[in-house]
């Protein structure tokens, strides 16, 4: 997921948000923080009328000025295809699918989204899967909006997760490749809603210590660890040494930032072996504690409530050379109690 955040943060997947990161530079002084918050207050006032609408009518076309800002920011960080972004409204069939998936989300998500989600936007040609950003009212309450790659409505969840896991590696060879199975029939939008929704729940409930510095300051959050991150993360983007893995800092989700390049595919076997010994359910989970939580909870919910089973295969020349179920490792199972409240 890409997160529109003031610090540059997670999600994207990468990662980082056009307005938020743009404003992260503004978080160096009190005066600049105030300017950043004032901008976010203006965004809230622009969108707040949507809070009186049913969730599904908050799926709207992104305003042209917001789309331009997103394009410009993504271009500035090296996402060369951002000029091709096209904002659009969902079709009737797509709205029906989104609405049905909203109704399958955890109760904790539905409660928070009904109160706090201002808008959902679809973007053709988007560089990532989705992004989350926050705005604030005059009383300091935070609200959120989401943007999704419209391809999530048409790709299967298994195909998208498989694409995601392989997107870090170059095409210098046809194999090995990673293949992800969920044993469900959902479209990838279910993944998008669960993952991005987890970021919103995290912003609200501080399951991880924080997601970005300005929001942290606004909420007065001083903790450097939480029950979920303790023993796994040293800081937001640095895991404990025993859970680090080769090329973790080189991960370029979806290959979106062209100048960063991709990891040689010959490195995949060794990295996959390392990953199976960590608490992380996939490579991207190792980039920050926020992405760790979002994908860990998503996989848990697929298994606990959506009838699936997540497994990951490493395929070499059409043969499976390694297979594991990321939620069945000892270290992953130890963390399940920290997210159980969100699906029970």
VENRAMO-V360196 format. One record per helix or strand. SS is the DSSP state (h for helix, s for strand). FROM is the first residue (numbers start at 0). LEN is the number of residues. If there is no record, write none. Layout:
# VENRAMO-V360196
ss-><SS;SS>
from-><FROM;FROM>
len-><LEN;LEN>
This chain:
# VENRAMO-V360196
ss-><s;s;h;h;h;s;h;h;s;h;h;s;s;s;h;s;h;s;s;s;h;h;s;s;h;h;h;h;s;h;h;h;s;s;h;h;h>
from-><1;10;17;29;54;58;63;79;85;91;106;116;129;141;149;155;156;168;176;186;187;212;232;237;240;247;252;257;262;264;283;288;310;318;329;335;339>
len-><2;2;11;23;4;2;13;5;3;11;10;8;7;8;4;1;10;1;5;1;18;7;3;2;3;3;3;3;1;11;4;16;6;6;5;3;3>
